Amino acid sequence: MTRPSSGPPPPGKARIKIPTEALLNAARSAAQKLADLSRDPQVREEATNVARAIAKLLQAVKNAPHNRGEQKKG
């Protein structure tokens, strides 16, 4: 998988920057809605697992030292 370049976007293609927390909240919300709406039990279970995992990841992002204003040690 190739990584996107960090240079400016090509003409006519503006790069959209979405804050990590907003992106994770949207993904968690989508997974939770899928869990609530799906008729397939396996889909509901997996969507619930995804929503829980994203919630844990979001909490880790919020608790990360750089988000608390702490300096990296090392």
ChimeraX commands (.cxc) that place a marker at each C-alpha (Angstrom):
marker #1 position 0.00,0.00,0.00 radius 0.5
marker #1 position 1.41,3.38,-0.92 radius 0.5
marker #1 position 1.29,6.33,1.42 radius 0.5
marker #1 position -0.14,9.62,0.21 radius 0.5
marker #1 position 2.48,12.26,-0.45 radius 0.5
marker #1 position 2.82,15.07,2.04 radius 0.5
marker #1 position 3.14,17.65,-0.72 radius 0.5
marker #1 position 0.38,19.89,-1.96 radius 0.5
marker #1 position -2.61,18.24,-3.62 radius 0.5
marker #1 position -2.83,18.24,-7.41 radius 0.5
marker #1 position -4.64,21.21,-8.94 radius 0.5
marker #1 position -8.39,20.90,-8.58 radius 0.5
marker #1 position -8.12,18.34,-5.76 radius 0.5
marker #1 position -8.16,19.99,-2.36 radius 0.5
marker #1 position -7.02,17.79,0.50 radius 0.5
marker #1 position -9.47,17.65,3.34 radius 0.5
marker #1 position -8.03,17.32,6.83 radius 0.5
marker #1 position -10.32,15.71,9.36 radius 0.5
marker #1 position -9.33,15.70,13.03 radius 0.5
marker #1 position -8.66,12.19,14.32 radius 0.5
marker #1 position -11.30,12.39,17.04 radius 0.5
marker #1 position -13.99,13.54,14.60 radius 0.5
marker #1 position -13.13,10.74,12.19 radius 0.5
marker #1 position -13.18,8.09,14.93 radius 0.5
marker #1 position -16.48,9.42,16.30 radius 0.5
marker #1 position -18.05,9.22,12.84 radius 0.5
marker #1 position -16.77,5.66,12.34 radius 0.5
marker #1 position -18.02,4.59,15.76 radius 0.5
marker #1 position -21.41,6.16,15.08 radius 0.5
marker #1 position -21.70,4.40,11.71 radius 0.5
marker #1 position -20.76,1.04,13.22 radius 0.5
marker #1 position -23.27,1.51,16.04 radius 0.5
marker #1 position -26.06,2.42,13.60 radius 0.5
marker #1 position -25.24,-0.68,11.55 radius 0.5
marker #1 position -25.39,-2.77,14.71 radius 0.5
marker #1 position -28.78,-1.28,15.59 radius 0.5
marker #1 position -30.31,-1.58,12.10 radius 0.5
marker #1 position -28.99,-4.86,10.71 radius 0.5
marker #1 position -31.26,-7.89,10.67 radius 0.5
marker #1 position -28.34,-10.31,10.38 radius 0.5
marker #1 position -27.12,-11.36,13.85 radius 0.5
marker #1 position -23.54,-11.81,12.68 radius 0.5
marker #1 position -23.50,-8.31,11.15 radius 0.5
marker #1 position -24.93,-6.87,14.38 radius 0.5
marker #1 position -22.31,-8.65,16.48 radius 0.5
marker #1 position -19.37,-7.60,14.29 radius 0.5
marker #1 position -20.61,-4.01,14.02 radius 0.5
marker #1 position -20.91,-3.88,17.81 radius 0.5
marker #1 position -17.33,-5.21,18.10 radius 0.5
marker #1 position -16.12,-2.53,15.68 radius 0.5
marker #1 position -17.93,0.22,17.59 radius 0.5
marker #1 position -16.35,-0.96,20.87 radius 0.5
marker #1 position -12.89,-1.16,19.32 radius 0.5
marker #1 position -13.19,2.34,17.86 radius 0.5
marker #1 position -14.38,3.67,21.23 radius 0.5
marker #1 position -11.28,2.17,22.88 radius 0.5
marker #1 position -9.05,3.64,20.18 radius 0.5
marker #1 position -10.69,7.05,20.60 radius 0.5
marker #1 position -10.07,6.93,24.35 radius 0.5
marker #1 position -6.41,6.02,23.74 radius 0.5
marker #1 position -6.05,8.95,21.35 radius 0.5
marker #1 position -7.57,11.29,23.94 radius 0.5
marker #1 position -5.24,9.92,26.64 radius 0.5
marker #1 position -2.10,10.09,24.51 radius 0.5
marker #1 position 0.64,12.27,26.03 radius 0.5
marker #1 position 0.68,14.72,23.10 radius 0.5
marker #1 position -3.04,15.39,23.67 radius 0.5
marker #1 position -2.45,16.16,27.35 radius 0.5
marker #1 position 0.31,18.64,26.67 radius 0.5
marker #1 position 3.06,16.36,27.99 radius 0.5
marker #1 position 6.50,16.12,26.45 radius 0.5
marker #1 position 7.77,12.88,24.93 radius 0.5
marker #1 position 10.35,11.13,27.06 radius 0.5
marker #1 position 13.41,9.75,25.42 radius 0.5
marker link #1:1,2 radius 0.2
marker link #1:2,3 radius 0.2
marker link #1:3,4 radius 0.2
marker link #1:4,5 radius 0.2
marker link #1:5,6 radius 0.2
marker link #1:6,7 radius 0.2
marker link #1:7,8 radius 0.2
marker link #1:8,9 radius 0.2
marker link #1:9,10 radius 0.2
marker link #1:10,11 radius 0.2
marker link #1:11,12 radius 0.2
marker link #1:12,13 radius 0.2
marker link #1:13,14 radius 0.2
marker link #1:14,15 radius 0.2
marker link #1:15,16 radius 0.2
marker link #1:16,17 radius 0.2
marker link #1:17,18 radius 0.2
marker link #1:18,19 radius 0.2
marker link #1:19,20 radius 0.2
marker link #1:20,21 radius 0.2
marker link #1:21,22 radius 0.2
marker link #1:22,23 radius 0.2
marker link #1:23,24 radius 0.2
marker link #1:24,25 radius 0.2
marker link #1:25,26 radius 0.2
marker link #1:26,27 radius 0.2
marker link #1:27,28 radius 0.2
marker link #1:28,29 radius 0.2
marker link #1:29,30 radius 0.2
marker link #1:30,31 radius 0.2
marker link #1:31,32 radius 0.2
marker link #1:32,33 radius 0.2
marker link #1:33,34 radius 0.2
marker link #1:34,35 radius 0.2
marker link #1:35,36 radius 0.2
marker link #1:36,37 radius 0.2
marker link #1:37,38 radius 0.2
marker link #1:38,39 radius 0.2
marker link #1:39,40 radius 0.2
marker link #1:40,41 radius 0.2
marker link #1:41,42 radius 0.2
marker link #1:42,43 radius 0.2
marker link #1:43,44 radius 0.2
marker link #1:44,45 radius 0.2
marker link #1:45,46 radius 0.2
marker link #1:46,47 radius 0.2
marker link #1:47,48 radius 0.2
marker link #1:48,49 radius 0.2
marker link #1:49,50 radius 0.2
marker link #1:50,51 radius 0.2
marker link #1:51,52 radius 0.2
marker link #1:52,53 radius 0.2
marker link #1:53,54 radius 0.2
marker link #1:54,55 radius 0.2
marker link #1:55,56 radius 0.2
marker link #1:56,57 radius 0.2
marker link #1:57,58 radius 0.2
marker link #1:58,59 radius 0.2
marker link #1:59,60 radius 0.2
marker link #1:60,61 radius 0.2
marker link #1:61,62 radius 0.2
marker link #1:62,63 radius 0.2
marker link #1:63,64 radius 0.2
marker link #1:64,65 radius 0.2
marker link #1:65,66 radius 0.2
marker link #1:66,67 radius 0.2
marker link #1:67,68 radius 0.2
marker link #1:68,69 radius 0.2
marker link #1:69,70 radius 0.2
marker link #1:70,71 radius 0.2
marker link #1:71,72 radius 0.2
marker link #1:72,73 radius 0.2
marker link #1:73,74 radius 0.2
view
